[in-house]
Amino acid sequence: MSSVWLALAVGVLVGIISGLVGIGGGVIMVPIFVYGFKMDQHMAQGTSLAALLAPIGIFAFWEYYQAGNVNGKVALLVAIGFAVGGYFGGNWAQHISGIALRKSFAVLLALTAVKMFLQKE
C-alpha cells in the first residue's frame, strides 16, 4: 500500500514542478522511476509516457490559457509532430540497450542544464 502513496506523491510533486516550469514531467519522473522504483530505463520511460498520456498538464495548461499565455496554433502543430515523432522514437528506443538509453537521457539533461545555466537572458 505504501507504493500507492509513493506513486501518488510523485505525481503531485511532478505536477507541481511541471506547472511551475512548463515541463512534461518525464525529466523528473524517469530518474525517480529508475532510482526510487528500481525500474530499468525502458520501463521507466514507458511508465512515464503512460502517466503523461491523458493528463499531460491539462490543469496547468488551463491556467496558462486563461492568462493568455498559450499559442494554440503552435501547440497544436507541435502536438501533431510529437505524436508522429513519439511513435518513431518509441519504436527506436526498443532497439537500444538500457545503458545506452540511460546515458543518452543523462547527456541530454546535462547539456540542457549547462546551456540554461550559462545563457545570459
C-alpha positions, 0 to 999 in steps of 0.5 A: 500500500505504501507504493500507492502513496509513493506513486501518488506523491510523485505525481503531485510533486511532478505536477507541481514542478511541471506547472511551475516550469512548463515541463512534461514531467518525464525529466523528473519522473524517469530518474525517480522511476529508475532510482526510487522504483528500481525500474530499468530505463525502458520501463521507466520511460514507458511508465512515464509516457503512460502517466503523461498520456491523458493528463499531460498538464491539462490543469496547468495548461488551463491556467496558462490559457486563461492568462493568455499565455498559450499559442494554440496554433503552435501547440497544436502543430507541435502536438501533431509532430510529437505524436508522429515523432513519439511513435518513431522514437518509441519504436527506436528506443526498443532497439537500444540497450538500457545503458545506452538509453540511460546515458543518452537521457543523462547527456541530454539533461546535462547539456540542457542544464549547462546551456540554461545555466550559462545563457545570459537572458 
